[in-house]
Amino acid sequence: MLDDVEMGITHVIRGQDHLTNTHKQILLYHAFGADVPQFAHLPLILAPNKAKLSKRKHGEVVSLTTYRDRGFVPAAFQNFLALLGWSPPEGKEILARDELIEAFSLEGIGRANSVFNFHENDPRHWTDDKALWMNAEYIRTMPLDELLPMVKDELRAEKLWREEYDDDDREWFAKVLDLIRQRFFTLKDFSSQGRAYFSEDFDLEEAATRKNILKEPRLKELLPQLAVRLDQVETFTAANVEAALRAFADESAVKAGLFINASRTMLTGQAVGPSMFDVFEIMGRERSVMRLRSQRPWNEFQ
């Protein structure tokens, strides 16, 4: 309290658990002949069991470094924290820092405690779902020139960064990020789910491989043949690749979807993602053909 007096603190904003000692502190201010600051008491942030949230009890989930290390965009996490117990005007939820500063008022703070929902033993819901949703919104919509350095740091930490991405391949790198970011929730997803775009050392999801490739025995012969057909495409664009793939599917008397789903798993290791023909174009002719010719699914899962 004496530090507050010396620094000329005029407003004290703190948790409502301090409400019971406020009258004592006011008496002390009077005793010292100091001006009494204005006090505001905020509702608490509670854990899912409605206990007070604390680092001692709840560990890493309430540590800022955890969110940094798990790929949160700083502005997204600030935005999320601001909405715990406070409602912005007109219900708008995605607010830049300047907008938060301009819109914030003590009158907008609710009276009820907020609950920070997380599940300690569930890796998919390790933190509040709204925090993950908001981080994904930022990743999907933020300007690319702001996202690029964040992804660069992530790829560098995972030894996936190449200096060409800052030079000759900068335009390609930006296109990749813009293509794949739509389904990502954290910056870590760029080095995990997006790994196939930056390295040949990527995993094939077993469930996707069994469903999209191994379920149809003919693909062991058809995919290398598709690779030959795509290698003959004069200009390797999404539209030209699509035309060639659909034509080959007709000739092979199979549905185009069989090749599309199998190609997605062969090229990215996954079952879902951006438009497959955009993936072909961004991967390029050489990598696309090489991966379609690969025998990995049959070597790894049979």
C-alpha positions in Angstrom: 0.0 0.0 0.0 2.8 2.4 0.8 4.3 1.8 -2.7 0.9 2.8 -4.1 0.9 6.0 -2.1 4.4 6.9 -3.2 3.6 6.2 -6.8 0.4 8.3 -6.7 -1.8 5.4 -7.7 -5.3 6.7 -8.3 -7.2 3.5 -9.3 -6.9 0.0 -7.9 -8.5 -2.8 -10.0 -8.4 -6.2 -8.5 -10.3 -9.4 -7.9 -13.5 -9.5 -5.8 -11.8 -11.8 -3.3 -10.1 -8.7 -2.0 -13.4 -6.9 -1.4 -13.5 -7.9 2.3 -10.2 -6.1 3.1 -10.9 -2.9 1.2 -12.4 -1.1 4.2 -9.3 -1.8 6.2 -7.1 -0.4 3.5 -9.2 2.7 3.2 -8.8 3.3 7.0 -5.0 3.0 6.5 -5.0 5.6 3.7 -6.9 7.9 6.1 -4.4 7.2 8.9 -1.5 8.1 6.6 -3.2 11.2 5.4 -3.1 9.9 1.8 -5.7 10.3 -0.9 -7.9 7.2 -1.2 -7.8 5.7 -4.7 -10.9 4.5 -6.4 -11.4 0.7 -6.0 -12.9 -1.6 -8.5 -13.4 -5.3 -7.9 -13.7 -7.7 -10.7 -15.3 -11.2 -10.9 -12.9 -14.1 -10.7 -11.8 -16.6 -13.3 -12.7 -20.1 -12.2 -11.6 -23.5 -13.2 -14.2 -26.0 -14.6 -14.9 -27.3 -11.1 -15.8 -23.7 -10.1 -12.7 -23.4 -7.9 -10.5 -20.3 -8.2 -8.1 -20.6 -11.1 -4.5 -20.6 -9.9 -1.1 -21.6 -11.2 -0.3 -23.6 -8.1 -3.4 -25.8 -8.5 -3.8 -25.9 -12.3 -0.3 -25.7 -13.6 0.8 -25.1 -17.2 -2.7 -24.3 -18.5 -2.7 -20.9 -16.7 0.9 -20.1 -17.7 1.5 -17.6 -20.5 4.6 -19.4 -21.7 2.4 -22.5 -22.3 0.4 -20.6 -24.9 3.5 -19.1 -26.5 5.1 -22.6 -26.8 1.9 -24.2 -28.1 1.5 -21.8 -31.0 -0.9 -19.1 -29.9 -0.9 -15.8 -31.7 -0.2 -13.1 -29.0 -3.0 -10.8 -30.2 -5.5 -13.7 -30.3 -4.7 -14.7 -26.7 -5.0 -11.1 -25.6 -8.4 -10.9 -27.3 -9.6 -14.0 -25.6 -8.5 -12.9 -22.1 -10.2 -9.6 -22.6 -13.5 -11.3 -23.1 -13.4 -13.3 -19.9 -15.9 -11.4 -17.8 -16.2 -8.4 -20.1 -18.6 -7.9 -23.0 -17.7 -5.5 -25.9 -20.2 -3.2 -27.4 -22.6 -4.8 -29.9 -21.3 -8.3 -29.1 -18.3 -8.1 -31.4 -15.7 -10.7 -30.4 -12.7 -10.3 -32.7 -11.1 -7.1 -31.7 -7.6 -5.7 -32.5 -5.6 -4.4 -29.5 -6.4 -0.7 -30.4 -10.1 -1.6 -30.6 -10.0 -3.4 -27.2 -8.4 -0.3 -25.6 -11.0 2.0 -27.1 -14.0 -0.2 -26.3 -13.1 -1.3 -22.8 -14.9 0.1 -19.8 -15.5 -1.1 -16.3 -19.3 -0.7 -16.9 -19.0 -3.6 -19.4 -17.7 -6.1 -16.9 -20.2 -8.6 -15.8 -21.0 -9.5 -12.2 -20.8 -13.2 -12.5 -17.5 -15.2 -12.3 -16.1 -16.5 -15.6 -15.3 -20.1 -16.1 -12.1 -21.1 -18.0 -13.0 -24.5 -19.5 -10.3 -27.0 -20.0 -9.8 -30.8 -19.7 -6.4 -31.8 -18.3 -6.4 -35.3 -19.8 -7.8 -34.5 -23.2 -5.1 -33.3 -25.6 -7.8 -31.9 -28.0 -9.4 -29.8 -25.3 -6.3 -29.0 -23.2 -7.5 -25.3 -23.0 -10.7 -23.4 -23.4 -12.3 -24.3 -26.8 -13.1 -20.6 -27.3 -9.4 -19.7 -27.0 -8.6 -22.3 -29.7 -11.4 -21.1 -31.9 -10.2 -17.5 -31.6 -6.6 -18.4 -32.3 -7.8 -20.2 -35.5 -9.8 -17.1 -36.5 -6.7 -15.0 -36.2 -4.5 -17.5 -38.2 -7.1 -17.7 -40.9 -7.7 -14.0 -41.3 -4.6 -12.0 -40.2 -2.5 -10.3 -42.9 0.0 -12.7 -44.4 2.9 -10.3 -43.7 2.1 -10.7 -40.0 1.7 -14.4 -40.1 4.8 -15.2 -42.1 7.4 -14.4 -39.4 5.4 -16.4 -36.8 5.4 -19.5 -39.1 9.0 -18.9 -39.9 9.9 -19.1 -36.2 7.8 -22.3 -35.8 9.4 -24.0 -38.9 12.9 -22.9 -37.8 12.3 -24.4 -34.3 11.3 -27.7 -35.9 14.2 -27.6 -38.4 11.9 -27.2 -41.4 12.9 -23.7 -42.4 14.9 -23.1 -45.6 16.5 -19.7 -46.3 15.0 -19.9 -49.9 11.6 -19.2 -48.3 12.9 -15.7 -47.5 14.4 -15.2 -51.0 13.6 -17.0 -54.3 10.7 -19.0 -52.9 9.1 -16.3 -50.8 6.1 -16.0 -53.1 5.6 -19.8 -53.1 5.9 -19.9 -49.3 3.3 -17.2 -48.9 0.9 -19.1 -51.2 1.4 -22.3 -49.2 0.6 -20.5 -45.9 -2.5 -18.9 -47.5 -3.6 -22.3 -48.8 -3.2 -24.4 -45.7 -4.0 -22.0 -42.8 -7.7 -22.3 -43.2 -7.9 -25.5 -41.1 -5.2 -24.8 -38.6 -5.8 -23.9 -34.9 -2.3 -23.0 -33.7 1.1 -22.2 -35.2 2.2 -25.7 -34.3 -0.1 -27.0 -37.0 2.1 -25.6 -39.7 5.0 -27.9 -38.6 2.8 -30.9 -37.9 -0.2 -31.1 -40.2 1.5 -28.9 -42.7 4.8 -30.8 -42.6 4.4 -32.5 -46.0 4.6 -29.1 -47.7 8.1 -28.4 -46.3 9.7 -31.8 -46.1 9.8 -35.3 -47.5 9.9 -36.6 -43.9 6.2 -36.6 -43.1 3.9 -39.3 -41.7 1.1 -41.0 -43.4 -2.0 -41.1 -41.2 -2.8 -44.8 -40.8 -6.6 -44.3 -40.8 -6.4 -42.1 -43.9 -4.1 -44.5 -45.7 -6.2 -47.6 -45.0 -9.4 -45.8 -46.1 -8.2 -43.8 -49.1 -5.5 -46.1 -50.5 -5.3 -49.7 -49.2 -9.1 -50.2 -49.3 -8.9 -50.3 -53.1 -6.2 -52.8 -54.2 -6.1 -51.5 -57.8 -4.6 -48.2 -56.6 -1.2 -49.9 -56.3 -1.1 -50.0 -60.1 -3.3 -47.1 -60.9 -1.5 -44.4 -58.9 1.8 -44.8 -60.7 -0.1 -44.7 -63.9 -1.8 -41.5 -62.8 1.7 -40.1 -62.0 2.7 -40.8 -65.6 -0.4 -39.0 -66.9 0.1 -36.0 -64.7 3.8 -35.8 -65.6 2.7 -35.2 -69.2 0.5 -32.2 -68.3 2.0 -29.3 -70.3 1.4 -26.6 -67.7 1.1 -27.9 -64.2 -1.9 -25.8 -63.0 -4.8 -26.8 -60.8 -7.2 -26.7 -63.8 -4.9 -28.7 -66.1 -4.2 -31.3 -63.4 -7.9 -31.7 -62.7 -8.8 -32.2 -66.3 -6.0 -34.9 -66.7 -7.0 -36.7 -63.5 -10.7 -36.8 -64.4 -9.9 -38.0 -67.9 -7.7 -40.8 -66.5 -10.5 -41.7 -64.0 -12.9 -42.1 -66.9 -10.5 -44.2 -68.9 -9.9 -46.4 -65.8 -13.6 -46.8 -65.1 -13.3 -45.5 -61.6 -14.7 -42.4 -59.9 -12.5 -39.3 -59.8 -13.0 -39.1 -56.1 -11.0 -42.3 -55.6 -8.0 -40.6 -57.2 -8.6 -37.3 -55.4 -8.7 -38.9 -51.9 -5.9 -41.2 -52.6 -3.7 -38.4 -54.0 -4.4 -36.3 -50.9 -3.1 -39.0 -48.6 -0.1 -39.7 -50.8 0.9 -36.1 -51.1 0.1 -34.8 -47.6 -0.4 -37.9 -45.5 -3.8 -36.7 -44.4 -7.5 -37.4 -45.1 -8.7 -33.8 -45.3 -7.2 -30.5 -46.5 -7.5 -27.7 -49.1 -8.8 -28.3 -52.6 -6.7 -31.3 -53.9 -6.0 -29.6 -57.3 -4.7 -26.5 -55.5 -2.4 -28.9 -53.5 -1.1 -30.4 -56.7 -0.3 -27.0 -58.1 1.5 -25.8 -54.9 3.4 -29.1 -54.6 4.5 -28.9 -58.2 5.0 -31.5 -60.8 8.2 -33.1 -59.5 7.0 -33.7 -55.9 3.5 -34.7 -57.0 4.6 -37.3 -59.4 7.3 -38.7 -57.1 4.8 -39.1 -54.2 2.2 -40.7 -56.4 4.8 -43.3 -57.5 5.8 -44.0 -53.9 5.2 -47.5 -52.4 5.0 -46.2 -48.8 1.4 -47.1 -48.0 2.0 -50.8 -48.9 5.4 -50.9 -47.3 4.3 -49.3 -44.0 0.8 -50.7 -43.4 0.8 -54.1 -45.0 
